[in-house]
Amino acid sequence: MKYLFLLCLFLALPAQSQTNHQANSYAEREDVKAFIDEMATEYSYDRMTLDALFRVTQPIPSVLKAIRPPADPGIRSWRTYRSRFVEPVRIAAGKAFMQRYANELAAAETRFGVPKEIIAAIIGIETIYGKHTGNYTTFSALTTLAFDYPPRAKLFRQELIELLLLAREENRPILSYTGSYAGALGLPQFMPSSRRKYALDFDNDGKIDLAASPVDAIGSAANFLAAHGWEKDGPIAERVTVSGDGLQALLDEGIAPQRRPSELATRQVQIQKIGAGDTATNGRLSDQPAALIDLITPDAPTEYRLGYQNFYVITRYNRSSFYAAAVMDLAEALKDSSVSQ
C-alpha cells in the first residue's frame, strides 16, 4: 500500500482546513474506526492510508438525495420508462457505436455467445455510450452510502471494501476512481465487485479501463452476461396476450423462468404470441422455461412478455423487468445496424 500522496495532501492543508475536515469527516466516527480495523485485520490494509482517506472524505448530501426513494413514488409506468431509453438520440448513438466497434462486438459475440446488439444496448442504456458515466469520487460516494444510508449500508459497505481491494490490485490511487452516485464505474457501470470479477482487458493493451476503453466495456459486459448464464442463440422474451383466472398466481411466481408455455393451460392461463419473433416459427411460442412478465402503464393496457433464461440474465445486470425489456427493445432497434463481417 503506497498512498503517501494522501498523507501529504492532508498534512499540506492549512490548520483551519484540517480542523474543518476533522470536524466533518468520517475518520472520528466509531463505525468507521471499526471498518478500518476490519480492513487492517482481514485484508492487511494500511491503517494510516485508510485514516488519511477518511479524514479527507465528507458525506455527500446529493448522493443521499439521489439514492432515497421519492416520498410519493406514484405508479411506475412502462411506457414512460421505455421512452427514456428507446428513443431517437440513443438509437442513433447506438448505431454509430455498433458501426465503429463492429469487429470488437463480433469478437465478443463469438467468444461469449451474447448478441452484439444486446451488448450495445446495455452500454447505451447505462451511459449513452460513455456520455454519462458520472463524476462522483467513487470512494466518497460509497463511504456516504456505507455509513449514512442504513437501508442498504451492508451492500455499499461491501462495495467499499471491493473498491479498496481493486485500487490495491491495480496500484492506483483510490481517489482517482469516479462514477455514478451509487458507485458504478465506466461505460458499463460496473459496481466495484463486478469490476473485480467480470471486467476484462478486451483490447489487450495490458490494463482494464472501463472508463476510457469502449472495447474493454464491450468484452466486460458480454463476460458478465455469459457468467450469469446467457444461453447462446436462446430466446430472450416474446410478446404475448394473456387471459384466464390463473394470471395473478402466475405473476406472483416472479421473473425467474420456471414453467414452459405448454404447461400454462393447466394453470388456467391462455397465452397467445403477438407477431413473429426470432425464436418462434409460424407464431408458435418457444417451449422453454419462462416467466410471465407484466409491464404496467397507468391508464393503458398492460403489456405482457414471456421472459426466458436470457431475459432473466439481463435482470442480473439490473434487477428490473422494465430494464430487461428496455434492453431487449433497444437491441431490436439497433439490430439492423449490424455490419456483416
Secondary structure, DSSP 4 states (H G I P E B T S, - for coil): ---HHHHHHHHHS-HHHHHHHHHHSSTT-HHHHHHHHHHHHHH---HHHHHHHHHT----HHHHHHHSPPSS-----HHHHHHHHSSHHHHHHHHHHHHHTHHHHHHHHHHH---HHHHHHHHHHHHTTTT----EEHHHHHHHHHHH-GGGHHHHHHHHHHHHHHHHHHT--GGG-EE-TT--BTTTTB-HHHHHHH---TT-SSS--TTT-HHHHHHHHHHHHHHTT--TT---EEEEEEESTTHHHHHTT-SS--B-GGGGGGGT-EEEE-S--TT-STTPPP-S-BEEEEE--TTSPPEEEEE-HHHHHHHHHSS-HHHHHHHHHHHHHHGGG----
